[in-house]
Amino acid sequence: MASRPGSIALCVLAGLCAHAAFFAGEGASASERQARGSDAKVIASIETPADAASVRPAAPKSGPASARGPYYVDFRARTAASWGHAFVWYGKTSERQVEVAGLTPAGDVGPYILGYVTWVPSETGASYGDLDPEYLTAHYKVYLNEADARRVFAHIKHLKENSPVWNAELTNCTGFIGDIAAFMGLKTPSRWTRPEDYVNELKALNSGRQTVRLSER
């Protein structure tokens, strides 16, 4: 995932330089993706109470839960060997189960590098590192009521089922989560913004708004 590069050649060079460290990022091997959980629905592995606090969606600290809604979409960014990766967690605040959606190139390093010059096959579930709090660089959580969550979650499912390709400039991870944010009525940054900056700008553009009512749009 990258900001808009100055030239295709520089983008490819950047991808090649990241080759050695790439397996810690969004280009992890298919076997690693499967081991980490690449299905549409992911149940986070929790070993200690401390881990549980970091993975389980937290209830609002102030005000009644009903004021914010019992469902959420959490726009997130994490580190990767290249520019980072943007994705969403979504689900119900009272449940430990976390669903993940994001757009990444399918396979290993080759498709990722090729994705700077053309379209390559994609994956839209959880990728390596999406459930690890130590990789998180930014997040912006928005709450929904049940009716709105049903519509938003259906839209996310539609995107996951109809996003067959990835390209670093045109069909990338920030564009993917931006589509979700726009559907929710949120203002969105440029798709060429780096993932960490994208999520922080998304929050700033919407003044840190924590609730969405689709009926108010």
Accessible surface in RSA format (square Angstrom, percent):
REM  Atomic radii and reference values for relative SASA: ProtOr
REM  Chains: A
REM  Algorithm: Lee & Richards
REM  Probe-radius: 1.40
REM  Slices: 20
REM RES _ NUM      All-atoms   Total-Side   Main-Chain    Non-polar    All polar
REM                ABS   REL    ABS   REL    ABS   REL    ABS   REL    ABS   REL
RES MET A   1     0.00   0.0   0.00   0.0   0.00   0.0   0.00   0.0   0.00   0.0
RES ALA A   2     1.26   1.2   1.09   1.7   0.16   0.4   1.09   1.5   0.16   0.4
RES SER A   3    34.55  29.2  33.13  44.2   1.42   3.3  18.30  39.0  16.25  22.8
RES ARG A   4   134.68  56.5 112.31  57.3  22.36  53.2  39.86  54.5  94.82  57.5
RES PRO A   5    31.40  22.9   9.00   8.2  22.40  81.4  18.42  15.2  12.98  80.6
RES GLY A   6    78.06  96.3   0.00   N/A  78.06  96.3  37.02 101.6  41.05  91.9
RES SER A   7    48.44  40.9  38.58  51.5   9.86  22.7  44.63  95.0   3.81   5.3
RES ILE A   8    77.71  44.2  73.91  55.1   3.80   9.2  73.91  53.2   3.80  10.3
RES ALA A   9    74.36  68.4  60.90  94.0  13.46  30.6  68.01  95.8   6.35  16.8
RES LEU A  10   109.75  61.1 105.29  75.3   4.45  11.2 105.55  74.1   4.20  11.3
RES CYS A  11     5.48   4.1   1.40   1.6   4.09   9.6   4.06  10.3   1.43   1.5
RES VAL A  12    38.78  25.5  38.78  35.1   0.00   0.0  38.78  33.7   0.00   0.0
RES LEU A  13   100.27  55.8  98.68  70.6   1.59   4.0  99.83  70.1   0.43   1.2
RES ALA A  14    39.14  36.0  26.90  41.5  12.24  27.8  34.18  48.1   4.96  13.1
RES GLY A  15     1.09   1.3   0.00   N/A   1.09   1.3   0.75   2.1   0.34   0.8
RES LEU A  16    93.43  52.0  83.34  59.6  10.10  25.4  83.55  58.7   9.89  26.6
RES CYS A  17    99.33  75.1  63.90  71.3  35.43  83.3  35.24  89.3  64.09  69.1
RES ALA A  18    12.42  11.4   4.77   7.4   7.66  17.4  12.29  17.3   0.14   0.4
RES HIS A  19    93.76  51.2  93.58  65.0   0.18   0.5  59.96  61.8  33.79  39.3
RES ALA A  20    97.50  89.6  65.73 101.4  31.76  72.3  73.23 103.1  24.26  64.3
RES ALA A  21    64.56  59.4  52.28  80.7  12.28  27.9  62.89  88.6   1.67   4.4
RES PHE A  22     0.71   0.4   0.71   0.4   0.00   0.0   0.71   0.4   0.00   0.0
RES PHE A  23    85.83  42.9  83.58  51.8   2.25   5.8  83.98  50.9   1.85   5.3
RES ALA A  24    54.96  50.5  47.09  72.7   7.87  17.9  49.09  69.1   5.87  15.6
RES GLY A  25     0.07   0.1   0.00   N/A   0.07   0.1   0.00   0.0   0.07   0.2
RES GLU A  26     0.43   0.2   0.08   0.1   0.35   0.8   0.27   0.5   0.16   0.1
RES GLY A  27     0.23   0.3   0.00   N/A   0.23   0.3   0.23   0.6   0.00   0.0
RES ALA A  28     0.50   0.5   0.50   0.8   0.00   0.0   0.50   0.7   0.00   0.0
RES SER A  29    21.31  18.0  21.31  28.4   0.00   0.0  18.00  38.3   3.31   4.6
RES ALA A  30    59.28  54.5  53.60  82.7   5.68  12.9  54.39  76.6   4.89  12.9
RES SER A  31    80.09  67.7  67.86  90.6  12.22  28.2  53.43 113.8  26.66  37.3
RES GLU A  32    54.23  31.1  51.16  38.7   3.06   7.3  28.05  54.3  26.18  21.4
RES ARG A  33     4.03   1.7   4.00   2.0   0.03   0.1   2.90   4.0   1.13   0.7
RES GLN A  34   140.34  78.5 127.79  93.4  12.55  29.9  35.87  76.3 104.48  79.2
RES ALA A  35    88.86  81.7  46.13  71.2  42.73  97.2  58.50  82.4  30.36  80.4
RES ARG A  36    87.10  36.6  72.34  36.9  14.76  35.1  19.53  26.7  67.57  41.0
RES GLY A  37    22.38  27.6   0.00   N/A  22.38  27.6  22.38  61.4   0.00   0.0
RES SER A  38    43.62  36.9  27.97  37.3  15.65  36.0   7.75  16.5  35.87  50.3
RES ASP A  39   104.97  73.5  99.59  99.1   5.38  12.7  24.41  57.5  80.56  80.3
RES ALA A  40    57.13  52.5  47.90  73.9   9.22  21.0  49.17  69.2   7.95  21.1
RES LYS A  41   115.03  56.1 100.37  61.6  14.66  34.9  47.01  42.3  68.02  72.5
RES VAL A  42     8.78   5.8   5.86   5.3   2.93   7.1   8.78   7.6   0.00   0.0
RES ILE A  43   128.28  73.0 105.81  78.8  22.47  54.2 105.81  76.2  22.47  61.0
RES ALA A  44     7.74   7.1   1.33   2.1   6.40  14.6   1.45   2.0   6.29  16.7
RES SER A  45    96.94  81.9  67.77  90.5  29.17  67.2  53.12 113.1  43.82  61.4
RES ILE A  46    40.35  23.0   9.82   7.3  30.53  73.6   9.82   7.1  30.53  82.9
RES GLU A  47   149.31  85.7 112.90  85.4  36.41  86.7  40.30  78.0 109.00  89.0
RES THR A  48    62.64  44.6  59.19  60.0   3.45   8.2  59.72  80.2   2.91   4.4
RES PRO A  49   121.44  88.5 108.89  99.3  12.55  45.6 115.37  95.3   6.07  37.7
RES ALA A  50    77.52  71.3  59.55  91.9  17.97  40.9  68.98  97.1   8.54  22.6
RES ASP A  51    55.41  38.8  54.88  54.6   0.53   1.2   8.31  19.6  47.10  47.0
RES ALA A  52     9.31   8.6   9.31  14.4   0.00   0.0   9.31  13.1   0.00   0.0
RES ALA A  53    74.97  68.9  51.79  79.9  23.18  52.7  58.02  81.7  16.95  44.9
RES SER A  54    50.86  43.0  24.86  33.2  26.00  59.9  34.07  72.6  16.79  23.5
RES VAL A  55     7.02   4.6   6.71   6.1   0.32   0.8   6.71   5.8   0.32   0.9
RES ARG A  56    89.33  37.5  84.17  42.9   5.16  12.3  27.62  37.8  61.71  37.4
RES PRO A  57     7.28   5.3   0.28   0.3   6.99  25.4   4.89   4.0   2.38  14.8
RES ALA A  58    59.41  54.6  50.20  77.5   9.21  20.9  57.59  81.1   1.82   4.8
RES ALA A  59    68.72  63.2  54.66  84.3  14.06  32.0  54.66  77.0  14.06  37.2
RES PRO A  60    22.14  16.1   2.84   2.6  19.31  70.2   5.23   4.3  16.91 105.1
RES LYS A  61   202.85  99.0 161.84  99.3  41.01  97.6 112.27 101.1  90.58  96.5
RES SER A  62    72.40  61.2  63.59  84.9   8.82  20.3  47.07 100.2  25.33  35.5
RES GLY A  63    56.01  69.1   0.00   N/A  56.01  69.1  30.70  84.2  25.31  56.7
RES PRO A  64    89.69  65.4  78.33  71.4  11.35  41.3  89.36  73.8   0.33   2.1
RES ALA A  65    57.02  52.4  48.29  74.5   8.73  19.9  48.81  68.7   8.21  21.7
RES SER A  66    94.60  79.9  69.58  92.9  25.02  57.6  54.23 115.5  40.37  56.6
RES ALA A  67    54.87  50.4  35.26  54.4  19.61  44.6  46.45  65.4   8.42  22.3
RES ARG A  68    42.30  17.8  42.30  21.6   0.00   0.0   7.36  10.1  34.94  21.2
RES GLY A  69     2.03   2.5   0.00   N/A   2.03   2.5   0.94   2.6   1.08   2.4
RES PRO A  70    49.38  36.0  49.07  44.7   0.31   1.1  49.33  40.7   0.05   0.3
RES TYR A  71    37.77  17.6  37.77  21.5   0.00   0.0  19.64  14.8  18.13  22.4
RES TYR A  72     0.60   0.3   0.60   0.3   0.00   0.0   0.60   0.5   0.00   0.0
RES VAL A  73     0.00   0.0   0.00   0.0   0.00   0.0   0.00   0.0   0.00   0.0
RES ASP A  74     4.11   2.9   4.11   4.1   0.00   0.0   0.00   0.0   4.11   4.1
RES PHE A  75     0.00   0.0   0.00   0.0   0.00   0.0   0.00   0.0   0.00   0.0
RES ARG A  76    14.93   6.3  14.93   7.6   0.00   0.0   0.00   0.0  14.93   9.1
RES ALA A  77     0.16   0.2   0.16   0.3   0.00   0.0   0.16   0.2   0.00   0.0
RES ARG A  78     4.02   1.7   1.59   0.8   2.42   5.8   1.10   1.5   2.92   1.8
RES THR A  79    66.57  47.3  61.12  62.0   5.44  13.0  56.94  76.5   9.63  14.6
RES ALA A  80    22.20  20.4   0.27   0.4  21.93  49.9   4.75   6.7  17.45  46.2
RES ALA A  81    31.23  28.7   0.68   1.1  30.55  69.5  11.39  16.0  19.84  52.5
RES SER A  82    33.19  28.0   3.24   4.3  29.94  69.0   9.99  21.3  23.20  32.5
RES TRP A  83    73.12  29.3  57.41  27.8  15.71  36.9  59.05  31.5  14.08  22.8
RES GLY A  84     5.17   6.4   0.00   N/A   5.17   6.4   4.52  12.4   0.65   1.5
RES HIS A  85     0.12   0.1   0.12   0.1   0.00   0.0   0.00   0.0   0.12   0.1
RES ALA A  86     0.00   0.0   0.00   0.0   0.00   0.0   0.00   0.0   0.00   0.0
RES PHE A  87     1.85   0.9   1.85   1.1   0.00   0.0   1.85   1.1   0.00   0.0
RES VAL A  88     0.00   0.0   0.00   0.0   0.00   0.0   0.00   0.0   0.00   0.0
RES TRP A  89     9.63   3.9   9.63   4.7   0.00   0.0   9.63   5.1   0.00   0.0
RES TYR A  90    11.48   5.4  11.48   6.5   0.00   0.0   4.63   3.5   6.85   8.4
RES GLY A  91     9.83  12.1   0.00   N/A   9.83  12.1   9.83  27.0   0.00   0.0
RES LYS A  92    70.17  34.2  68.16  41.8   2.01   4.8  19.34  17.4  50.83  54.1
RES THR A  93    16.98  12.1  11.75  11.9   5.23  12.5   0.82   1.1  16.16  24.4
RES SER A  94    90.25  76.3  51.32  68.5  38.93  89.7  53.82 114.6  36.44  51.0
RES GLU A  95    80.93  46.5  77.21  58.4   3.72   8.9  27.48  53.2  53.45  43.6
RES ARG A  96   122.24  51.3 116.68  59.5   5.56  13.2  40.82  55.8  81.43  49.3
RES GLN A  97    53.17  29.7  48.21  35.2   4.96  11.8  11.90  25.3  41.28  31.3
RES VAL A  98     0.00   0.0   0.00   0.0   0.00   0.0   0.00   0.0   0.00   0.0
RES GLU A  99    39.79  22.8  39.79  30.1   0.00   0.0   2.47   4.8  37.32  30.5
RES VAL A 100     0.00   0.0   0.00   0.0   0.00   0.0   0.00   0.0   0.00   0.0
RES ALA A 101     0.00   0.0   0.00   0.0   0.00   0.0   0.00   0.0   0.00   0.0
RES GLY A 102     0.04   0.0   0.00   N/A   0.04   0.0   0.02   0.1   0.02   0.0
RES LEU A 103     6.12   3.4   6.12   4.4   0.00   0.0   6.12   4.3   0.00   0.0
RES THR A 104     0.86   0.6   0.86   0.9   0.00   0.0   0.09   0.1   0.77   1.2
RES PRO A 105     1.01   0.7   0.57   0.5   0.44   1.6   0.57   0.5   0.44   2.8
RES ALA A 106    24.32  22.4  20.65  31.9   3.68   8.4  20.73  29.2   3.59   9.5
RES GLY A 107    22.58  27.8   0.00   N/A  22.58  27.8  21.00  57.6   1.58   3.5
RES ASP A 108    66.21  46.4  63.21  62.9   3.00   7.1  17.48  41.1  48.74  48.6
RES VAL A 109    10.12   6.7  10.00   9.1   0.12   0.3  10.00   8.7   0.12   0.3
RES GLY A 110    46.17  56.9   0.00   N/A  46.17  56.9  36.80 101.0   9.37  21.0
RES PRO A 111    40.75  29.7  38.13  34.8   2.62   9.5  40.39  33.3   0.36   2.3
RES TYR A 112     0.25   0.1   0.25   0.1   0.00   0.0   0.09   0.1   0.16   0.2
RES ILE A 113    25.00  14.2  24.62  18.3   0.39   0.9  24.62  17.7   0.39   1.1
RES LEU A 114    93.76  52.2  90.57  64.8   3.18   8.0  93.39  65.6   0.37   1.0
RES GLY A 115     0.00   0.0   0.00   N/A   0.00   0.0   0.00   0.0   0.00   0.0
RES TYR A 116     3.85   1.8   0.82   0.5   3.03   7.9   0.36   0.3   3.49   4.3
RES VAL A 117    77.11  50.7  44.15  40.0  32.96  79.4  48.31  42.0  28.80  78.1
RES THR A 118    52.27  37.2  49.58  50.3   2.69   6.4  27.07  36.4  25.19  38.1
RES TRP A 119   125.18  50.2 107.45  52.0  17.74  41.6 103.67  55.3  21.52  34.9
RES VAL A 120     3.55   2.3   2.75   2.5   0.79   1.9   3.55   3.1   0.00   0.0
RES PRO A 121    91.15  66.4  90.35  82.4   0.81   2.9  91.15  75.3   0.00   0.0
RES SER A 122    21.08  17.8   0.81   1.1  20.26  46.7   0.00   0.0  21.08  29.5
RES GLU A 123    51.96  29.8  46.13  34.9   5.83  13.9  29.90  57.8  22.06  18.0
RES THR A 124    20.64  14.7  16.67  16.9   3.98   9.5   3.04   4.1  17.60  26.6
RES GLY A 125    10.27  12.7   0.00   N/A  10.27  12.7   3.02   8.3   7.25  16.2
RES ALA A 126     3.64   3.3   1.53   2.4   2.11   4.8   1.62   2.3   2.01   5.3
RES SER A 127     2.80   2.4   0.72   1.0   2.08   4.8   0.76   1.6   2.04   2.9
RES TYR A 128    44.33  20.7  44.25  25.2   0.08   0.2   7.59   5.7  36.74  45.3
RES GLY A 129     1.77   2.2   0.00   N/A   1.77   2.2   0.03   0.1   1.75   3.9
RES ASP A 130     3.40   2.4   0.20   0.2   3.20   7.6   0.20   0.5   3.20   3.2
RES LEU A 131    27.26  15.2  20.89  14.9   6.37  16.0  21.36  15.0   5.90  15.9
RES ASP A 132    27.50  19.3  23.28  23.2   4.22  10.0   1.57   3.7  25.93  25.9
RES PRO A 133    58.55  42.7  45.42  41.4  13.12  47.7  46.51  38.4  12.03  74.8
RES GLU A 134   130.16  74.7  91.10  68.9  39.06  93.0  60.41 116.8  69.75  56.9
RES TYR A 135    58.11  27.1  57.76  32.9   0.35   0.9  31.13  23.4  26.98  33.3
RES LEU A 136    56.73  31.6  33.80  24.2  22.94  57.7  34.32  24.1  22.41  60.3
RES THR A 137    48.48  34.5  20.08  20.4  28.41  67.7  28.51  38.3  19.98  30.2
RES ALA A 138     9.88   9.1   0.28   0.4   9.60  21.8   9.88  13.9   0.00   0.0
RES HIS A 139    83.34  45.6  71.10  49.4  12.24  31.3  40.65  41.9  42.69  49.7
RES TYR A 140     2.17   1.0   0.90   0.5   1.27   3.3   2.17   1.6   0.00   0.0
RES LYS A 141    29.74  14.5  24.12  14.8   5.62  13.4  17.13  15.4  12.61  13.4
RES VAL A 142     0.00   0.0   0.00   0.0   0.00   0.0   0.00   0.0   0.00   0.0
RES TYR A 143    11.06   5.2  11.06   6.3   0.00   0.0   0.96   0.7  10.10  12.4
RES LEU A 144     0.00   0.0   0.00   0.0   0.00   0.0   0.00   0.0   0.00   0.0
RES ASN A 145    48.77  33.6  48.77  47.1   0.00   0.0  23.14  55.7  25.63  24.8
RES GLU A 146    96.10  55.2  92.72  70.1   3.38   8.1  22.10  42.8  74.00  60.4
RES ALA A 147    57.56  52.9  53.42  82.4   4.14   9.4  53.71  75.6   3.84  10.2
RES ASP A 148     8.43   5.9   8.43   8.4   0.00   0.0   0.00   0.0   8.43   8.4
RES ALA A 149     1.71   1.6   1.71   2.6   0.00   0.0   1.71   2.4   0.00   0.0
RES ARG A 150   146.40  61.5 137.52  70.1   8.87  21.1  72.44  99.0  73.96  44.8
RES ARG A 151   121.89  51.2 115.00  58.6   6.89  16.4  48.68  66.5  73.21  44.4
RES VAL A 152     0.00   0.0   0.00   0.0   0.00   0.0   0.00   0.0   0.00   0.0
RES PHE A 153    42.77  21.4  39.24  24.3   3.53   9.2  39.44  23.9   3.32   9.5
RES ALA A 154    59.20  54.4  47.83  73.8  11.37  25.9  53.53  75.4   5.67  15.0
RES HIS A 155    33.93  18.5  28.79  20.0   5.14  13.1  25.21  26.0   8.72  10.1
RES ILE A 156     0.00   0.0   0.00   0.0   0.00   0.0   0.00   0.0   0.00   0.0
RES LYS A 157   125.82  61.4 125.23  76.8   0.59   1.4  68.13  61.3  57.69  61.4
RES HIS A 158   101.14  55.3  98.59  68.5   2.55   6.5  57.78  59.5  43.36  50.5
RES LEU A 159    20.87  11.6  20.87  14.9   0.00   0.0  20.87  14.7   0.00   0.0
RES LYS A 160    26.93  13.1  14.85   9.1  12.08  28.8  14.89  13.4  12.04  12.8
RES GLU A 161   119.13  68.4  82.96  62.8  36.16  86.1  43.21  83.6  75.91  62.0
RES ASN A 162    85.15  58.7  60.63  58.6  24.53  59.1  17.81  42.9  67.34  65.1
RES SER A 163    20.35  17.2  12.02  16.0   8.33  19.2   9.67  20.6  10.68  15.0
RES PRO A 164    98.45  71.8  81.37  74.2  17.08  62.1  92.50  76.4   5.95  37.0
RES VAL A 165    53.45  35.2  51.88  47.0   1.57   3.8  51.88  45.1   1.57   4.3
RES TRP A 166     0.00   0.0   0.00   0.0   0.00   0.0   0.00   0.0   0.00   0.0
RES ASN A 167     9.80   6.8   9.80   9.5   0.00   0.0   0.00   0.0   9.80   9.5
RES ALA A 168     1.45   1.3   0.36   0.5   1.09   2.5   0.36   0.5   1.09   2.9
RES GLU A 169    25.12  14.4  24.88  18.8   0.23   0.6   6.70  13.0  18.42  15.0
RES LEU A 170    84.21  46.9  77.48  55.4   6.73  16.9  77.84  54.7   6.37  17.1
RES THR A 171    48.31  34.4  45.18  45.8   3.12   7.4  48.31  64.9   0.00   0.0
RES ASN A 172     0.63   0.4   0.00   0.0   0.63   1.5   0.00   0.0   0.63   0.6
RES CYS A 173     0.00   0.0   0.00   0.0   0.00   0.0   0.00   0.0   0.00   0.0
RES THR A 174     0.00   0.0   0.00   0.0   0.00   0.0   0.00   0.0   0.00   0.0
RES GLY A 175     9.87  12.2   0.00   N/A   9.87  12.2   4.13  11.3   5.74  12.9
RES PHE A 176    11.14   5.6   3.56   2.2   7.58  19.7   9.72   5.9   1.43   4.1
RES ILE A 177     0.03   0.0   0.00   0.0   0.03   0.1   0.00   0.0   0.03   0.1
RES GLY A 178     7.92   9.8   0.00   N/A   7.92   9.8   6.61  18.1   1.31   2.9
RES ASP A 179    61.09  42.8  52.53  52.3   8.57  20.3  16.05  37.8  45.04  44.9
RES ILE A 180     0.09   0.1   0.09   0.1   0.00   0.0   0.09   0.1   0.00   0.0
RES ALA A 181     0.00   0.0   0.00   0.0   0.00   0.0   0.00   0.0   0.00   0.0
RES ALA A 182    52.62  48.4  41.85  64.6  10.76  24.5  42.94  60.5   9.68  25.6
RES PHE A 183    56.58  28.3  49.81  30.8   6.77  17.6  56.18  34.1   0.40   1.1
RES MET A 184     0.06   0.0   0.00   0.0   0.06   0.2   0.00   0.0   0.06   0.1
RES GLY A 185    33.49  41.3   0.00   N/A  33.49  41.3  12.21  33.5  21.28  47.7
RES LEU A 186     8.60   4.8   0.00   0.0   8.60  21.6   0.48   0.3   8.12  21.8
RES LYS A 187   138.63  67.6 131.21  80.5   7.42  17.7  85.06  76.6  53.57  57.1
RES THR A 188    53.63  38.1  28.20  28.6  25.44  60.6   1.26   1.7  52.37  79.2
RES PRO A 189    18.11  13.2   0.79   0.7  17.32  63.0   9.09   7.5   9.02  56.1
RES SER A 190    59.17  50.0  40.43  54.0  18.73  43.2  48.36 103.0  10.80  15.1
RES ARG A 191    91.78  38.5  86.95  44.3   4.84  11.5  10.00  13.7  81.78  49.6
RES TRP A 192    78.49  31.5  74.89  36.2   3.60   8.5  75.74  40.4   2.75   4.5
RES THR A 193    22.50  16.0  16.80  17.0   5.70  13.6  13.53  18.2   8.97  13.6
RES ARG A 194   104.27  43.8 103.08  52.5   1.19   2.8  21.97  30.0  82.30  49.9
RES PRO A 195     0.59   0.4   0.59   0.5   0.00   0.0   0.59   0.5   0.00   0.0
RES GLU A 196    79.33  45.5  77.80  58.9   1.53   3.6  14.36  27.8  64.97  53.0
RES ASP A 197    67.84  47.5  66.65  66.3   1.19   2.8   9.50  22.4  58.34  58.2
RES TYR A 198     1.45   0.7   1.45   0.8   0.00   0.0   0.00   0.0   1.45   1.8
RES VAL A 199     0.47   0.3   0.47   0.4   0.00   0.0   0.47   0.4   0.00   0.0
RES ASN A 200    73.10  50.4  66.40  64.2   6.70  16.1  24.79  59.7  48.31  46.7
RES GLU A 201    76.92  44.2  75.45  57.1   1.46   3.5  30.76  59.5  46.15  37.7
RES LEU A 202     0.08   0.0   0.08   0.1   0.00   0.0   0.08   0.1   0.00   0.0
RES LYS A 203    95.59  46.6  95.59  58.7   0.00   0.0  43.99  39.6  51.60  55.0
RES ALA A 204    74.16  68.2  50.30  77.6  23.86  54.3  59.30  83.5  14.86  39.4
RES LEU A 205    79.43  44.2  64.90  46.4  14.53  36.5  69.09  48.5  10.34  27.8
RES ASN A 206    15.03  10.4   4.96   4.8  10.07  24.2   6.93  16.7   8.10   7.8
RES SER A 207   107.61  90.9  71.30  95.2  36.30  83.6  48.24 102.7  59.36  83.2
RES GLY A 208    24.30  30.0   0.00   N/A  24.30  30.0  11.29  31.0  13.01  29.1
RES ARG A 209    88.10  37.0  77.40  39.5  10.70  25.5  42.29  57.8  45.81  27.8
RES GLN A 210    80.49  45.0  74.92  54.8   5.57  13.3  17.16  36.5  63.33  48.0
RES THR A 211    41.89  29.8  40.71  41.3   1.18   2.8  11.78  15.8  30.11  45.5
RES VAL A 212     0.27   0.2   0.00   0.0   0.27   0.7   0.27   0.2   0.00   0.0
RES ARG A 213    52.80  22.2  52.42  26.7   0.37   0.9  16.25  22.2  36.55  22.2
RES LEU A 214     8.43   4.7   0.03   0.0   8.40  21.1   0.03   0.0   8.40  22.6
RES SER A 215   101.12  85.4  63.70  85.0  37.41  86.2  54.42 115.9  46.69  65.4
RES GLU A 216   131.34  75.4  94.34  71.4  37.01  88.1  44.05  85.2  87.30  71.3
RES ARG A 217   147.98  62.1  79.28  40.4  68.70 163.6  62.67  85.6  85.31  51.7
END  Absolute sums over single chains surface
CHAIN  1 A     9902.3       7881.4       2020.9       5752.5       4149.7
END  Absolute sums over all chains
TOTAL          9902.3       7881.4       2020.9       5752.5       4149.7
